[in-house]
Amino acid sequence: DPDFIDVEVTLTLRRGDPLTSWDIRIANRSDRYTLWKVTFIRIPNLAVVGADSADDFLTVPTDYGWDIPNPKQRSLWLNATYPSNQAVMQFMAFRNARRGLYLAWHDPTASPKSAQIRSTPDGRLSLTFLQNPEHMTRVQRQVAVEGLVLGVFAGDWYDAACIYREWA
């Protein structure tokens, strides 16, 4: 509601770096309403990585790690809460054997968040990160969600994990 909140998104690009950093700040002017959940970022319909989806994979650090082949041709419904065994790290990658999209939260405070993955057999795949703000049961004036990283990388699941490891 524009009468109650102001939203500021900061996108940081560095020369020569294939990764972008995203931060969001929300100012709440309401004395009555609280911020319950921040959806930041949502990619609603990912295309194929290469020529077709047959060699695509979705890398998710759930349990011991999943590398899901051809995720656009499956019915997936995953809501992985971090930190837990559902999401032991704060990243995922949509890729083929040569390149892909890296999506992560480089959050040193390890604040609770969730990653949602949805796909249907008709080829739609969406990736979403959500965070529940601190003190969400009472009115908070400022909410900052920082450290979302989105970009491209060369390689496979291991290379995506190395990007996360370099940060962590």
N, C-alpha and C positions, 0 to 999 in steps of 0.2 A: 504494500500500500504506500503510495508516494507521500501520504500525509504523515507517515510514521517512521519510515526508514530512508536512509541515504546509503548507497552502495558505491564503493570505489574499488575498481580492479586495476592492479598494476601489473603490467607485463614487462619482463626484463629480457632483452635480447643482447647477447654478447657476440662481438665480431668473431667469426670462425667457430663458434660453439653451436652444435646442432640442437642443443637443448634450450628450451625457454623456461623461465620461472614466472609463476603466477601467484599473486597475493590478493586477498580480498579483505576489505575493511567495511564493516557495517555499523552505522550509527543508528541507534534506536531512540526515537524521540517520544515514544509512548510510555506512559506511566502504568499502563494496564497490560500490554502485550509483551511477551518474551520471544526470543528467537529459539526455536526448538531444534531445527535442523538446517544446515547449510549444504545445499547441493552445488558442488563446485569441483569438478567440471563434469559435463555430460556430453559424450560423443554418441549421438543417437543412431547412426547408421553407417558403420565403417564399411568402406569399400574393400575390395581384395587388395592384397599387398603386391602381387605380381600380375601375371597375365590371367590367372584364374585362381579360384579359392582352393584348389586341390592340394597345393603345397603350403597353405597357411596354417599357422599354429597360434594358439593363445597360451602364453606362459603366465601361470598364476602361482604365487608362493603359498599355496594351501597345503596343509599337512607337510609332506616331504617334498612338495612341489608338483604341480601338474603342468604338462606340456600337451595341450589338447589339440589333436590334429583336426584340420578342416572344421573349425568351430562354427562357421556360418551355415554348415549343413547339419547341425545338431540342434536339439532343443536343450539349451542350457539355462539354468536359473540359479545363480549363485549370489548370495549375500554374505560376504566374508567380513567379519568384524576384526579389526586390529586394535590392540594386540590380543591374539588368541591363536589356537591351532588352525583356525579358519584362514588366518592371514598372518603368517609369521614374519613377513616383511611388508613394506609399504610400497610395492611396485607391481606392475604387470606389463606384459609386452604382447603386442599383436604383430606377427611377423611371418616371414617365410625363411628359408635356409640362408638367405643372403642379407636381408635388411628388414627393418620394422619400425614400429611406433612404440616408444617407451613412455609410460605414464606412471608417475610415482609421486609420493609425498616425501620430501626430504625434511622431515619434522623431527628435530632432535629431542623434543619433549615426549614423543611417542604418545600423543594424545589420542583418545579413542576416536575411531573413524570406521567407515565401512566402504568396501568396494562392491559394486553391483555389476554383474555381468548377465546380460540377457541375449539369447539368440533363439531363433526359430528356424525350422527346416526350410522356410522360404527364403533364407539368406540374409535376414536382418540380424545385426550384431550391434549391441550398444554397451558402452563402458561408462560407469558413473562412479564418482567419488563423493561421499557424504561425510560431514562431520557434525557431531552434536556439540554445540558450544558449552564451555564451562558454565556452571551456575544456571543451567537452562530452566530450572524450576522457579527462578525469580527473574524479575526484569533486569536486564543488563543493558547498559548504555552503549558499550562498544564491544564488538566482536571482531577479532582478527583471525583469519585463516591464512596461514603463510606456508610457502615452500612447495606448492604444487609444481611439478616439473613435467613438461611435455616436449617431446622431440623425436627425432629420427636417429637411428643407429644402424651400423653395419654389423652383420653377424647373426648369431642364433641366440637361444635362451641363455647360454653361458655368458655371452657378451652383454646381454641386458642385465644379468645378475652382477657382472663386474662393474657396470655403471653405478648400480646401487651400492655395491661394496665400497667403491671409491669414495662415495659420499659418506657412508656409514662409518 
